[in-house]
């Protein structure tokens, strides 16, 4: 993992290279294909569930009133679609165990 504690695409590709034995270029291509497929599914309105990892779920948020914290003025917040992630129970257990 990089110094900042963030796993990057390059590091994922390197892990695939080590674990599966594909060339570095093939590993990078495989990671790109998986991420592209996930993005396309989410863009078309589908949720993405990876068993043992978690679910990426699209939610439609209704219009609501918010408040500018600096001025206190109320403002309408437009309806929007948001992406949420919910870790699977297996992933949560692994995180708690520190593995």
Secondary structure as UniProt FT lines:
FT   TURN            3..4
FT   HELIX           9..20
FT   HELIX           24..43
FT   TURN            44..45
FT   STRAND          48..50
FT   TURN            51..53
FT   STRAND          54..61
FT   STRAND          64..67
FT   TURN            69..71
FT   STRAND          74..77
FT   STRAND          80..87
FT   HELIX           89..97
//
